[in-house]
Amino acid sequence: MNYVIRAETAAAALNNASENVSDSLLVAMLLKGLPESYKPSVVVVTQSDKQQTFVEFKAALRSFEDTKHDTSVPNNDSFYENSAWKFSCE
């Protein structure tokens, strides 16, 4: 989540220069800079009726990353991979 740290650093620098950076601006900055693989998360955020705070957005983004990581790693505990559940028709 290096991009989150960069956005927070930029916001802190602007805040130190007496420029207020809103949560919605931070969220928009991050949405614009996310790679294509985050498109599902971007769609959820932009189509939501509720405007998220930056903290909520970071939590949702972390959750998406965790889910994305979990689904990309083969899981031998999967229902379909468990040999005890394999049936054959004879």
N, C-alpha and C positions, 0 to 999 in steps of 0.2 A: 504494500500500500504506500509505496514511495510517492505516488502522485497526491495522496491525501496529505502527506507531510509537507510537500512542496506548496500545496494550496494553503495549508495552515500557516506556513512560514510567510508566504506572500501576504496573507490577511493580517498577520501580526505586524509585519513591517508597515503596512498601510495604516493599521490602527495606531501604531506608534507615531505616525506622521499626521495624526488627527483626522484620518479618513475612516469613516465608519464602513465596515464591510458586513453586510447582512448575511444571515444564514442562507437566504435564497440565492444570493450572489455566489456564495461559496459552492452551494449545490450545483448551480448552473455552470460554474467554472469546471467542476469535476466531471459533470455529465458530458460537457463538450470535449474533454480531454481523454475520456475513457476509450480503450481500444474496442474494436468491433465485437470481440468476444463478450463484451458486457452489454450488448444490445438488449437482451431480454430484461436486464435490470433497468436500463435506461427507459425502456417502454413502460415498465411498471411505475416508475417514479413520475414520468412526464404525463401519464394518463390518469394518475390518481387524483381524486377530488381533494384529498387532504395534503396540505403543504407540509413537508417534513422539516424539522429543525436539522441543523447540521449534524448534531449528535445522533439523531434518529437515522439520518441518511448514512452516516458512517457505519452504524450498526447493521443496517440493511445491506450495505455494500459488503461488509465483512461476512455476513450470512450467505450472500450470493457467492462470494469467493470460496467459502467453505463448502458449499453445495457443489459448486463447479469442480472443486478439487476432489471431493468425495466421489463424484460420478465419473471422474476420469481415471480413477485408480481401480483396477480389477478387484472385485470383492468375491472371495471364495465362499462367503457365508450367504450368498444370494440364494433365494428360493429355487431358482432355476438351475443353479450350479450344484446344489446339494444332491449328491447321488442317492440319498435315501428317498428323495421325492421323484426320482425318475421312474416312469412306468413304461412298460412295453405292451404292445398289443400282439397277442399270439393267436 
